[in-house]
């Protein structure tokens, strides 16, 4: 029982903290597309991804072009 309580507290803190993700840069290209950089912070590491986004009517279509 004494090992169960710290394990439950650790699991709850991991679930509550989750993964924070945010966009650090959005840059418009000459052809009208956008280059978007997203950084996601997990529990043990930080990961970055770069997307190329193009407008399609009222929506944006993005595809990943690089990942770390």
C-alpha positions as CSV (number, residue, x, y, z in Angstrom):
1,X,0.0,0.0,0.0
2,X,2.9,2.4,0.8
3,X,4.2,2.0,-2.8
4,X,0.7,2.4,-4.4
5,X,0.1,6.0,-3.2
6,X,3.3,7.5,-4.7
7,X,2.7,5.6,-7.9
8,X,-0.9,7.0,-8.1
9,X,0.4,10.5,-7.4
10,X,3.0,10.2,-10.2
11,X,0.5,8.9,-12.7
12,X,-2.0,11.6,-11.9
13,X,0.7,14.3,-12.3
14,X,1.7,12.9,-15.7
15,X,-1.9,12.8,-16.9
16,X,-2.7,16.3,-15.7
17,X,0.4,17.9,-17.1
18,X,-0.2,16.3,-20.6
19,X,1.8,17.5,-23.6
20,X,2.1,21.2,-24.3
21,X,2.3,22.2,-27.9
22,X,2.5,25.6,-29.5
23,X,3.5,27.2,-32.8
24,X,6.7,29.3,-32.6
25,X,6.8,30.7,-36.2
26,X,4.4,31.3,-39.1
27,X,6.0,32.7,-42.2
28,X,4.3,33.5,-45.5
29,X,6.1,32.5,-48.7
30,X,6.1,34.3,-52.0
31,X,3.8,31.6,-53.6
32,X,1.1,32.3,-50.9
33,X,1.8,29.2,-48.8
34,X,2.8,29.3,-45.2
35,X,5.6,27.6,-43.3
36,X,4.6,26.7,-39.8
37,X,6.8,25.5,-36.9
38,X,5.3,23.6,-34.1
39,X,7.1,22.6,-30.8
40,X,5.6,19.9,-28.6
41,X,6.9,19.4,-25.1
42,X,6.3,16.0,-23.6
43,X,7.2,14.6,-20.2
44,X,10.8,13.7,-21.1
45,X,11.5,15.4,-24.4
46,X,10.8,18.4,-26.7
47,X,10.0,17.7,-30.4
48,X,9.8,20.1,-33.3
49,X,7.9,19.8,-36.6
50,X,7.8,22.0,-39.7
51,X,4.7,22.1,-41.9
52,X,3.9,23.7,-45.3
53,X,0.3,25.0,-45.4
54,X,-1.7,26.1,-48.4
55,X,-5.1,27.7,-48.4
56,X,-8.0,25.7,-49.9
57,X,-11.1,27.8,-49.8
58,X,-11.8,28.6,-46.1
59,X,-9.5,25.8,-44.8
60,X,-5.8,25.3,-44.6
61,X,-4.2,22.1,-45.8
62,X,-0.9,21.3,-44.1
63,X,1.7,18.6,-44.7
64,X,4.7,17.8,-42.6
65,X,8.0,18.6,-44.3
66,X,10.4,18.1,-41.4
67,X,10.5,16.5,-38.0
68,X,13.0,16.2,-35.2
